[in-house]
Amino acid sequence: MPSLECAVQTLYSKHYGWLRSRLDNAVDTADLTEDGILWLVLSPKRQNPCLR
């Protein structure tokens, strides 16, 4: 099983790549990607189906 750090890095990389293909600004892409990752990591289990 991959480590949590590896899983988060992979998720960040894939999400960033997907979002970057839709936005023209790399800074906005990074900000939105970080916001999304933090939301997933910090959201309670009941709101995050991956943690159920």
C-alpha positions as CSV (number, residue, x, y, z in Angstrom):
1,M,0.0,0.0,0.0
2,P,1.4,3.4,-0.9
3,S,2.2,5.9,1.8
4,L,-0.2,8.7,2.5
5,E,2.5,11.2,1.3
6,C,2.8,9.3,-2.0
7,A,-1.0,9.1,-2.4
8,V,-1.4,12.9,-1.9
9,Q,1.5,13.7,-4.3
10,T,-0.1,11.5,-6.9
11,L,-3.5,13.1,-6.4
12,Y,-2.0,16.6,-6.5
13,S,-0.1,15.8,-9.7
14,K,-3.1,14.3,-11.5
15,H,-5.5,17.1,-10.4
16,Y,-3.0,19.8,-11.2
17,G,-2.5,18.4,-14.7
18,W,-6.3,18.1,-15.3
19,L,-7.0,21.6,-14.1
20,R,-4.0,23.1,-15.9
21,S,-5.3,21.9,-19.2
22,R,-8.4,24.0,-18.5
23,L,-6.9,27.2,-17.1
24,D,-4.5,29.6,-18.7
25,N,-2.8,30.6,-15.4
26,A,-0.4,28.3,-13.6
27,V,-0.7,30.3,-10.3
28,D,-4.4,30.0,-10.3
29,T,-4.1,26.3,-11.1
30,A,-1.8,25.7,-8.2
31,D,-4.0,27.6,-5.8
32,L,-7.1,25.8,-6.8
33,T,-5.3,22.4,-6.7
34,E,-4.0,23.1,-3.2
35,D,-7.5,24.2,-2.0
36,G,-9.0,21.0,-3.4
37,I,-6.4,18.8,-1.7
38,L,-6.7,20.6,1.6
39,W,-10.5,20.2,1.5
40,L,-10.2,16.5,0.9
41,V,-7.6,16.0,3.6
42,L,-9.3,18.2,6.2
43,S,-12.9,17.3,5.6
44,P,-14.6,15.0,8.1
45,K,-15.0,11.3,7.2
46,R,-18.7,11.7,6.8
47,Q,-18.1,14.1,3.9
48,N,-15.2,12.2,2.3
49,P,-16.4,8.9,0.7
50,C,-12.7,7.8,0.3
51,L,-12.3,7.6,4.0
52,R,-15.4,5.6,4.8
